[in-house]
Amino acid sequence: MSGGAHQADEARRRRLRWRARRGLLENDLVMARFFDRFGADLGDDDVAGLDQLLDLGDGELLDLILGRCELDDRTASPRAQRVLAMLRSV
């Protein structure tokens, strides 16, 4: 289920997982499940989409994950939409 080329750089994946640590416990729990389920199979496109989502504030990210709102024009790339769907599935 990877988007784009497989992200084979283990160091980059570790940095991404570290960056995904959030200030809200709810976000941390979702991110932990996300990486447990998809971490080994993330592609370059998935990493780029996750990077876009991680640029958001904790509250905004949680609202997106819970479906309280949708991506806006600045974050509505297909990559970010794909990763948001993955986050919502965990």
C-alpha distances in whole Angstrom, upper triangle without the diagonal:
4,7,10,11,10,12,14,17,18,21,19,16,19,21,18,18,22,22,20,23,25,28,27,27,24,22,22,21,18,17,18,16,13,13,14,10,8,11,10,7,8,9,12,11,10,13,15,14,15,18,19,19,20,23,24,27,26,27,26,22,23,24,21,19,22,22,25,25,22,22,25,25,25,21,20,18,15,13,15,14,11,11,14,12,10,13,15,13,14
4,6,7,7,9,12,14,15,18,16,14,17,18,16,16,20,20,18,22,24,27,27,26,25,22,22,22,19,17,18,16,13,13,14,12,8,10,9,6,5,5,8,8,7,10,12,12,13,15,17,17,19,21,23,25,25,27,25,22,23,24,21,19,23,23,26,25,22,21,24,24,23,20,19,16,14,11,13,14,10,10,14,13,11,14,16,15,16
4,7,8,9,13,15,17,19,16,14,18,19,16,17,21,20,18,22,24,27,27,27,25,22,23,23,20,18,19,18,15,15,17,15,11,12,12,9,7,5,7,5,5,9,10,10,11,14,15,15,17,20,21,24,24,26,24,21,23,24,20,19,22,22,25,24,21,19,21,21,20,17,16,13,10,8,11,12,8,9,13,12,11,14,16,16,17
4,6,9,12,14,16,18,16,15,19,19,17,19,22,21,20,24,26,29,30,30,28,25,25,26,23,21,22,21,18,17,19,17,14,14,14,10,9,5,6,5,7,10,10,11,13,15,16,17,19,21,23,26,27,29,26,23,26,27,23,22,26,25,28,27,23,21,23,22,21,19,18,14,12,10,13,14,12,12,16,16,15,18,20,20,21
4,6,9,11,14,16,14,14,17,18,16,18,21,21,21,24,27,30,31,31,30,26,26,27,24,21,22,22,19,17,19,18,14,14,12,10,9,5,5,7,9,10,11,13,15,16,18,19,20,22,25,28,28,31,29,25,28,29,26,25,28,28,31,30,27,24,26,25,24,21,21,17,16,13,16,18,15,15,19,19,17,20,22,22,22
4,6,9,11,14,12,11,15,16,14,16,19,19,19,22,25,29,29,29,28,25,24,24,22,19,20,19,16,15,16,15,12,11,9,7,6,4,6,9,9,10,12,14,14,16,18,19,20,22,24,27,27,30,28,25,27,29,25,24,27,28,31,30,27,25,27,27,25,22,22,19,17,14,17,18,15,15,18,19,16,18,21,20,21
4,6,8,10,8,7,11,12,11,13,16,16,16,19,22,26,27,27,26,23,22,23,21,17,18,18,15,13,15,15,11,9,8,7,6,5,5,9,9,8,10,13,13,13,16,17,17,20,22,25,25,28,26,23,25,27,25,23,27,27,30,29,27,24,26,26,24,21,22,19,18,14,16,18,16,14,18,19,16,18,21,21,20
4,6,9,8,8,11,13,13,14,17,18,18,21,24,28,29,28,28,25,23,24,23,19,19,20,17,15,16,16,13,11,9,9,9,8,9,12,12,11,14,16,16,16,20,21,20,23,25,28,28,31,30,26,28,30,28,26,30,31,33,32,30,28,30,30,28,25,26,23,21,18,20,22,19,18,21,22,19,21,24,23,23
4,6,5,6,9,10,11,13,14,15,17,19,23,26,28,27,28,24,23,24,23,19,19,20,18,15,17,18,15,12,10,12,11,10,10,14,13,11,14,17,16,15,19,20,19,21,24,26,26,30,29,26,28,30,28,26,30,31,34,33,31,28,30,30,27,25,26,23,23,19,20,23,21,19,22,24,21,21,25,25,24
4,5,5,6,9,10,11,12,14,15,17,21,24,26,25,26,23,21,22,21,17,17,18,16,13,15,16,14,10,9,11,11,12,12,16,15,12,15,18,16,16,20,20,19,21,24,26,25,29,28,25,27,30,28,26,29,31,33,33,31,29,31,31,29,26,27,25,24,20,21,24,22,19,22,24,20,21,24,24,22
4,5,5,6,9,10,11,12,14,16,19,23,25,25,25,22,20,22,21,18,17,20,18,14,16,18,16,12,12,14,13,14,14,17,16,13,15,18,16,15,19,20,18,20,23,24,24,28,28,24,26,29,28,26,30,31,33,33,31,29,31,31,28,25,27,25,25,21,22,25,23,20,23,25,22,22,26,26,24
4,5,5,6,9,10,10,12,15,18,21,23,23,24,21,19,21,20,16,16,19,16,13,16,17,15,11,12,13,11,12,10,13,13,9,12,14,13,12,15,17,15,17,20,22,22,25,25,22,24,27,25,23,27,29,31,29,28,25,27,27,24,22,24,21,21,18,18,21,20,17,20,22,19,19,23,24,22
4,5,5,6,9,10,10,13,16,20,21,21,21,18,16,18,17,13,13,15,13,10,12,14,11,8,9,10,9,10,10,13,11,8,12,13,11,11,15,16,14,17,19,21,21,24,23,20,22,25,23,21,24,26,28,28,26,24,26,27,24,21,23,21,21,17,17,20,18,15,18,19,17,16,20,20,19
4,5,5,6,9,10,11,15,18,20,20,20,17,15,17,17,13,12,15,14,10,12,15,13,10,11,13,12,14,14,16,14,12,15,16,13,13,17,17,15,17,20,21,20,24,24,20,22,25,24,22,25,27,29,29,28,26,28,29,26,23,25,24,24,20,19,22,21,17,20,22,19,18,22,22,20
4,5,5,6,9,10,14,17,19,19,20,17,15,17,17,13,14,17,15,12,15,17,15,12,14,16,13,15,14,16,14,11,13,15,12,11,15,15,12,14,17,18,18,22,22,19,21,24,23,21,25,27,28,28,27,24,26,27,24,21,24,22,23,19,18,22,21,17,19,22,19,18,22,23,21
4,5,5,6,9,12,16,17,18,18,15,13,15,14,11,12,14,12,10,13,15,13,10,12,13,11,12,12,13,11,8,10,11,9,8,12,12,9,12,15,16,16,19,19,16,18,21,19,18,22,23,25,24,23,21,23,24,21,18,20,19,19,16,15,18,17,13,16,18,16,15,18,19,18
4,5,5,7,10,14,15,15,16,12,10,12,12,8,8,11,10,7,10,13,11,8,11,13,11,14,14,16,13,10,13,14,10,11,14,13,11,14,16,16,15,19,19,16,17,20,19,17,20,23,24,24,23,22,24,25,23,20,22,21,21,17,16,19,18,14,16,18,15,14,17,18,16
4,5,6,9,12,14,14,16,13,11,13,14,10,10,14,13,11,13,16,15,12,15,17,15,17,17,18,16,13,15,16,12,12,15,14,11,14,16,16,15,18,19,16,18,21,20,19,22,24,26,25,25,23,25,27,24,21,24,23,24,20,19,21,21,17,18,21,18,16,20,21,19
4,5,8,11,13,14,15,12,11,14,14,10,12,15,13,12,15,17,16,13,16,18,15,17,16,17,15,12,13,13,10,9,12,11,8,10,12,13,12,16,16,14,16,19,18,17,20,22,23,23,22,20,22,23,20,18,20,20,21,18,16,19,19,15,16,19,18,15,19,20,19
4,6,10,11,12,12,9,8,11,10,7,9,12,10,9,13,15,14,12,15,16,14,16,16,16,13,11,13,12,9,9,11,9,7,10,11,11,10,14,14,11,12,16,15,14,17,19,20,20,20,18,20,22,20,17,19,19,20,16,14,17,17,13,13,16,14,12,15,17,15
4,7,9,9,11,8,6,9,10,7,9,12,12,11,14,16,16,14,17,19,17,20,20,20,17,15,17,16,12,12,15,12,9,12,13,12,10,13,15,12,13,16,16,15,17,20,21,21,22,21,23,25,22,20,22,22,23,20,18,20,20,16,16,19,17,14,17,19,16
4,6,7,9,6,6,9,10,9,10,13,13,14,16,18,18,17,20,22,20,22,22,22,19,17,18,17,13,13,14,12,9,11,11,9,7,10,12,10,10,14,14,13,15,18,19,19,20,19,21,23,21,18,21,22,23,21,18,20,20,17,16,19,17,14,16,19,17
4,7,9,8,8,11,12,12,13,16,17,17,19,21,22,20,24,25,23,26,25,25,22,20,21,20,17,16,17,15,12,13,12,9,7,9,12,11,11,14,16,15,16,19,19,20,21,20,22,25,23,20,23,25,26,24,21,22,23,20,18,21,20,17,19,21,19
4,5,5,6,9,10,11,12,15,15,17,18,20,21,20,24,25,23,26,26,25,22,21,22,20,17,18,18,15,13,15,13,10,7,8,11,10,8,12,14,13,13,17,16,18,19,19,22,25,23,21,23,24,26,24,20,21,22,19,17,20,19,15,16,19,17
4,5,5,6,9,10,10,12,14,15,16,18,20,19,23,24,23,26,27,26,23,22,23,22,18,19,20,17,15,17,16,14,10,11,14,12,10,14,15,13,14,17,18,19,21,22,24,27,26,23,25,26,27,25,22,22,23,19,18,20,19,15,16,18,15
4,5,5,6,9,10,11,12,14,16,17,18,18,22,23,22,25,26,25,21,21,22,20,17,18,19,15,14,17,15,13,10,10,12,10,7,11,12,10,10,14,14,16,18,19,22,25,24,21,23,24,24,23,19,20,20,17,15,17,16,12,12,14,12
4,5,5,6,8,10,10,12,14,15,16,16,20,21,19,21,22,21,18,17,19,16,13,15,15,12,11,13,12,11,7,9,10,8,6,10,11,8,10,13,14,15,16,17,19,22,21,18,20,21,21,19,16,17,17,14,12,15,14,10,11,14,12
4,6,5,6,9,10,11,12,14,15,14,18,20,18,21,22,22,18,17,19,18,14,15,17,14,12,15,14,13,10,12,14,11,10,14,14,12,13,17,18,19,20,20,23,25,23,20,22,23,23,21,18,19,19,16,15,17,15,11,13,15,12
4,5,5,6,9,10,11,12,14,14,18,19,18,22,23,23,19,19,21,19,16,18,19,16,15,18,17,16,13,14,16,13,11,14,15,12,13,16,18,19,20,21,24,27,25,22,23,24,24,22,19,20,19,16,15,16,14,11,12,13,10
4,5,5,6,9,10,11,12,13,16,17,16,19,20,20,16,16,18,16,13,15,16,13,13,16,15,15,12,13,14,11,9,12,12,9,10,13,15,17,17,18,21,24,23,19,20,21,21,18,16,16,15,12,11,12,10,7,8,10,7
4,5,5,6,8,10,10,10,14,15,13,16,18,17,14,13,15,14,10,13,14,12,10,14,14,14,12,14,15,11,11,14,13,10,13,16,18,18,18,18,21,23,22,18,20,20,20,17,15,16,15,11,11,13,10,7,10,11,9
4,5,5,6,9,10,9,13,15,14,18,19,19,16,15,18,17,13,16,18,15,14,18,18,18,15,17,18,15,14,17,17,14,16,19,21,22,22,22,25,27,25,22,23,23,23,20,18,19,18,14,14,15,12,10,13,13,9
4,6,5,6,8,9,12,14,14,17,19,19,16,16,19,17,14,17,19,16,16,19,19,19,17,18,19,15,14,17,16,13,14,17,20,21,21,21,25,27,26,22,23,23,22,19,18,18,16,13,13,13,10,8,10,10,6
4,5,5,6,7,10,11,10,14,16,16,12,12,15,13,11,14,16,13,13,17,17,18,16,18,18,14,14,16,15,11,14,16,19,20,19,19,22,24,23,19,20,19,18,15,14,15,13,10,10,11,7,6,9,9,6
4,5,5,4,8,9,9,13,15,15,12,11,15,14,11,14,16,14,14,18,18,19,18,20,20,16,16,19,18,15,18,20,22,23,22,21,24,26,24,21,22,21,20,17,16,17,15,11,13,14,10,9,13,12,10
4,6,6,8,10,11,15,17,18,15,15,18,17,15,17,20,18,17,21,22,23,20,22,23,19,19,21,20,17,19,21,24,25,24,24,27,29,28,24,25,24,23,20,19,20,17,14,16,16,12,11,14,12,10
4,6,8,9,10,13,17,17,13,14,18,16,14,18,20,18,18,22,22,23,21,23,23,19,19,21,19,16,18,20,23,24,23,23,26,28,27,23,23,22,20,18,17,18,15,12,14,13,9,10,12,10,8
4,6,5,6,10,13,13,10,11,14,13,12,15,17,16,16,20,21,22,21,23,22,18,19,21,19,16,19,20,23,23,22,21,24,26,25,21,21,20,18,15,15,15,12,10,12,12,8,9,12,11,10
4,5,6,9,12,13,10,10,13,13,11,14,17,16,15,19,20,22,20,23,22,19,19,22,20,17,20,22,25,25,24,22,25,27,25,21,22,20,19,16,16,17,14,12,14,15,11,12,15,14,12
4,6,9,12,14,11,11,15,16,14,16,19,19,19,22,24,25,24,27,26,22,23,26,23,21,24,25,29,28,27,25,28,29,28,24,24,23,21,17,18,20,16,14,17,17,14,15,18,16,15
4,6,10,11,9,10,14,14,13,16,18,18,19,22,23,26,25,27,26,22,23,25,23,20,23,24,28,27,25,24,27,27,26,23,22,20,18,15,16,17,14,12,16,15,12,14,17,15,15
4,7,8,6,7,10,10,10,12,15,15,15,18,20,22,22,24,23,19,21,23,20,18,22,22,26,25,22,21,24,24,22,19,19,17,15,12,13,14,11,10,13,14,11,12,16,15,15
4,5,5,6,9,10,11,12,14,15,16,19,21,24,24,26,24,21,23,25,22,20,24,24,27,26,23,21,23,23,22,19,18,15,14,10,13,14,11,11,14,15,13,15,18,17,18
4,5,5,6,9,10,11,13,14,15,17,19,23,23,26,24,21,23,25,22,21,25,25,27,26,23,20,22,22,20,17,17,14,13,10,12,14,12,12,15,16,15,16,20,20,20
4,5,5,6,9,10,11,13,14,16,18,21,22,24,22,19,21,23,19,19,22,22,25,23,20,17,19,18,17,14,14,11,9,6,9,11,9,9,13,14,13,15,18,18,19
4,5,5,6,8,10,11,12,14,16,19,19,21,19,16,18,20,17,16,19,20,22,21,18,16,18,18,17,14,14,11,10,6,8,10,7,6,10,11,10,11,14,15,15
4,5,5,6,9,10,10,12,15,18,18,21,19,16,18,20,18,17,21,21,23,22,20,17,19,19,17,14,15,13,12,8,9,12,11,8,12,14,12,13,16,17,17
4,5,5,6,9,10,11,14,17,18,21,18,16,19,20,17,17,21,21,23,21,18,15,17,16,14,11,12,10,10,7,8,11,11,9,12,14,14,14,17,19,19
4,5,5,6,9,10,12,15,16,18,16,13,16,17,14,14,17,17,19,17,15,12,14,14,12,9,9,8,8,4,4,7,7,6,8,11,11,11,14,16,17
4,5,5,6,9,10,13,14,16,14,11,14,15,13,12,16,17,19,17,15,13,15,16,14,10,12,11,11,8,6,9,9,6,8,11,10,10,13,15,15
4,5,5,6,9,12,13,16,14,12,15,17,15,15,19,19,21,19,17,14,15,16,13,10,13,11,13,10,8,12,12,10,11,15,14,13,16,18,18
4,5,5,7,11,13,15,12,11,14,15,13,14,17,17,18,16,14,11,12,12,9,7,9,9,11,9,6,10,11,10,10,14,14,13,16,18,19
4,5,6,9,10,12,9,7,10,12,9,10,14,14,15,13,12,9,11,13,10,7,10,10,12,10,6,9,11,8,8,12,12,10,13,16,16
4,5,8,8,11,10,8,11,13,12,12,15,16,17,16,15,13,14,16,13,10,13,14,15,13,10,13,14,11,11,14,14,12,15,17,17
4,7,9,12,10,9,13,14,13,14,17,18,18,16,15,13,13,14,11,9,13,13,16,14,11,14,16,13,13,17,17,15,18,20,20
4,7,8,6,6,10,11,10,12,14,15,15,13,13,11,11,13,11,9,12,14,16,15,11,14,16,14,12,16,17,14,16,19,19
4,6,5,6,9,10,11,12,14,15,15,14,14,13,14,16,14,12,16,17,20,18,15,17,19,16,15,18,19,16,17,20,20
4,6,5,6,9,10,11,12,14,13,13,15,14,16,18,17,15,17,19,21,19,16,17,19,16,14,17,17,14,15,19,18
4,5,5,6,9,10,11,12,11,11,13,13,15,18,17,15,17,20,22,21,17,18,20,17,15,18,18,15,15,19,18
4,5,5,6,9,10,11,9,8,10,10,11,14,13,11,14,16,18,18,14,14,17,15,12,15,17,14,14,18,18
4,5,5,6,9,10,10,9,10,10,12,15,14,11,13,15,17,15,12,12,14,12,9,13,13,10,11,15,15
4,5,5,6,8,8,9,11,12,14,18,17,14,16,18,19,18,14,14,16,14,11,13,14,10,10,14,13
4,6,5,6,5,6,8,10,12,16,16,14,15,18,19,18,15,14,16,15,11,13,15,12,11,14,15
4,5,5,6,5,6,7,10,14,14,11,11,14,15,15,11,10,13,11,8,10,12,9,9,12,13
4,5,8,8,9,10,14,17,17,14,14,16,16,15,12,11,12,10,7,8,9,6,5,9,10
4,6,8,10,12,15,19,19,16,16,19,19,18,15,14,15,14,10,11,12,9,7,10,11
4,5,7,10,13,16,17,15,14,17,17,17,14,12,14,13,10,10,13,11,8,11,13
4,7,10,13,16,17,15,15,19,19,20,16,15,17,16,13,14,16,14,12,15,16
4,7,9,13,14,12,12,15,16,17,14,12,15,15,12,13,16,14,12,16,18
4,6,10,11,9,9,12,13,14,11,9,12,13,10,11,14,13,12,15,17
4,7,8,6,5,9,10,11,8,8,11,11,9,11,14,13,13,16,18
4,6,6,6,9,12,13,11,10,14,15,13,15,18,17,17,20,22
4,6,5,8,11,13,11,11,15,16,15,17,20,19,20,23,25
4,6,8,11,12,10,12,15,15,14,17,19,19,20,23,24
4,6,9,9,7,8,12,11,11,14,16,15,16,19,21
4,6,8,6,6,10,11,10,12,15,15,15,18,20
4,5,5,6,9,10,11,12,14,15,16,19,21
4,6,5,6,9,10,11,12,14,15,17,19
4,5,5,6,9,10,11,12,14,16,17
4,5,5,6,9,10,10,12,14,16
4,6,5,6,9,10,10,12,15
4,5,5,6,9,10,11,13
4,5,5,6,9,10,11
4,5,5,6,9,10
4,5,5,6,9
4,5,5,7
4,5,6
4,6
4
